[in-house]
Amino acid sequence: MQTTCRKATLEDVDTLYELIKGYAEKGIMLPRSREVLSRQIDTFFVAELADEIVGCGSLCKLGADLVEIRSLGISEGHKGQGIGSKLVDCLLDEAKRRDLPKVMALTYEVNFFKKNGFEVVDKEIFPEKVWTDCVNCAKQHCCDETAVLKMLN
């Protein structure tokens, strides 16, 4: 069976909420409320397998030429099947379509992003991220995530 990616819709909010909640409870993803997901649904893509959502990811614009991959997650039982890479490809295609040449992420899965063409960079080169999200994060002064960047040009 083929995994497909598509833009998320409001009907997907509950599934997205549950998927992200599982990661947030482990402290590896920021939680998102159903209200926030509803407001930001146009930034989300989902991966489907046999009409079931098995993954998600979003693309958040941080600056004139910079977007961040956020909330990238795969449901239990579907990890290691290339679904995350398929979602990243879909998000990169969207960034290209929107003429946004720099795509970054903060991650614990450095090798996954390296495999997908990203390189490790210093987080401090992203003041847009620091002032958008990090100022509100409990881990602000002891962040253990790694910044990765992919240039699309």
Secondary structure, DSSP 8 states (H G I E B T S, - for coil): --EEEEE--GGGHHHHHHHHHHHHHTTSS----HHHHHHTGGGEEEEEETTEEEEEEEEEEEETTEEEEEEEEE-TT-TTSSHHHHHHHHHHHHHHHTT--EEEEEES-HHHHHHTT-EEE-GGG-HHHHHHTGGG-TTGGG---EEEEEE--
